[in-house]
Each structure stands twice: as C-alpha cells, then as structure tokens.
C-alpha cells in the first residue's frame, strides 16, 4: 500500500505545534484530543524513557505535510482510515458489496429477459 492516501503526514491545518499529533489522528482515525492527551501523559510519566519529545520533533521534521487535495469529502477520509486500520476487512466489505450488486443486476436481467421473449432469444443465440 504505497498510495499517498495510506501514508502518514503532518496535518498542519489542525496543528497546535508541528502537526504530528493531528497527522497521527488523521492516519488512525482516532480523535486528535486522545492522541495529544496520550503524548502529554507520555511526556509527564516518561513512559518511553524520555524519548517522547525528541521523537515528536524528529517526526515533525521527517514527515511531509498533508496535501490539501488528499480527501475530497469526509466519507472518503473515513474510508481510507478503515483501509489503513484493516485492509483485509475493507477488502471483504468491498467484495460483499460487489456480490450484492452482481446479485441485484442478475435479478434485473432475469426480470427483463423473462418478460421479453425476443431479448431472451437474442441472449440465447449469443451464448
């Protein structure tokens, strides 16, 4: 998955400092408040052994800014967050939707073919 929609970016639009927390929140789909709160707790408790602040600034320097054209609408953003969280589940959902569309299309075809004998004969001739 090397699409630009599956890459971690700094989100400068919703940033407080460098946009790292808002980028992580956008990438994971978690509310940015919880990501920022986790960062503050990590800094205060020293959970990561004092590496939290340097890691934040390294990520702030290394990550690219989020392109403004990345998502057209909110539904698209939520879709890509689900893809990043669980690609297999998303693929299963898409396959399920396509099977449903295929079944409905077959129902439409059956309806029109059964009510139109000339069309039915033409389809049979093509087989």
C-alpha positions in Angstrom: 0.0 0.0 0.0 2.1 2.9 -1.2 -0.8 5.2 -2.2 -0.5 8.7 -1.0 -3.7 8.1 1.0 -2.0 5.4 3.1 1.0 7.5 4.1 1.4 9.2 7.5 1.6 13.0 7.1 1.8 16.0 9.4 -1.6 17.7 9.4 -0.8 21.4 9.5 -4.4 22.5 9.1 -5.3 21.1 12.6 -1.9 21.5 14.1 -1.1 23.0 17.5 2.7 22.8 17.2 4.1 20.8 14.2 1.1 18.8 13.2 2.4 15.4 14.3 -0.5 14.6 16.7 -3.1 15.7 14.2 -1.4 13.7 11.5 -1.4 10.6 13.6 -5.0 11.2 14.5 -5.9 11.5 10.8 -3.9 8.4 9.9 -5.5 6.2 12.6 -9.0 7.7 12.8 -8.6 8.4 16.5 -9.8 11.8 17.8 -6.9 14.2 17.9 -7.7 15.1 21.6 -6.8 11.5 22.6 -3.6 11.5 20.7 -2.5 14.8 22.2 -3.5 13.6 25.7 -1.5 10.4 25.2 1.5 12.5 24.2 1.2 14.7 27.3 0.8 11.7 29.6 3.8 10.0 27.9 5.9 13.1 28.5 4.8 13.6 32.1 5.3 9.9 33.1 8.3 9.2 31.0 6.7 6.1 29.6 9.0 5.9 26.6 12.1 6.6 28.7 12.4 10.3 27.9 12.4 9.8 24.1 8.9 11.2 23.5 9.9 14.8 23.0 12.9 14.1 20.6 10.8 11.6 18.7 8.0 14.2 18.3 10.4 16.7 16.8 12.1 14.1 14.6 8.7 13.1 13.2 7.8 16.7 12.8 10.9 17.2 10.7 10.7 13.9 8.7 7.0 13.7 7.9 5.7 15.5 4.8 2.8 17.9 5.0 -0.6 16.5 4.2 -1.5 17.5 0.7 -4.6 19.7 0.6 -6.2 17.6 -2.2 -5.8 14.3 -0.3 -9.5 13.8 0.5 -12.4 15.3 -1.4 -15.0 14.6 1.3 -15.3 13.3 4.9 -16.6 9.9 3.7 -13.5 9.4 1.6 -11.3 10.2 4.6 -13.2 7.7 6.8 -12.9 5.0 4.1 -9.1 5.4 3.9 -8.8 5.3 7.7 -10.6 2.0 7.6 -8.3 0.8 4.9 -5.2 1.7 6.9 -6.6 0.1 10.1 -7.7 -3.2 8.5 -7.1 -3.7 4.8 -8.4 -7.3 4.8 -11.7 -6.3 6.4 -12.1 -3.5 3.9 -11.4 -5.9 1.0 -14.1 -8.3 2.4 -16.6 -5.4 2.7 -16.0 -4.4 -0.9 -16.3 -8.0 -2.2 -19.5 -8.3 -0.2 -20.9 -5.1 -1.8 -19.9 -6.3 -5.3 -21.6 -9.6 -4.8 -24.7 -7.8 -3.7 -24.5 -5.5 -6.8 -23.9 -8.6 -9.0 -26.9 -10.4 -7.5 -29.2 -7.4 -8.0 -28.0 -7.0 -11.6 -28.8 -10.7 -12.2 -32.3 -10.1 -10.8 -32.8 -7.2 -13.1 -31.5 -9.2 -16.1 -33.8 -12.1 -15.2 -36.8 -9.8 -15.0 -36.2 -8.2 -18.3 -35.3 -11.4 -20.1 -38.3 -13.3 -18.8 -40.7 -10.5 -19.8 -39.1 -10.0 -23.3 -39.0 -13.2 -25.3 -37.2 -11.5 -28.2 -34.4 -10.4 -25.9 -34.3 -13.9 -24.4 -33.9 -15.4 -27.8 -31.1 -13.0 -28.7 -29.2 -13.7 -25.5 -29.5 -17.5 -26.1 -28.3 -17.0 -29.6 -25.2 -15.2 -28.4 -24.3 -18.0 -25.9 
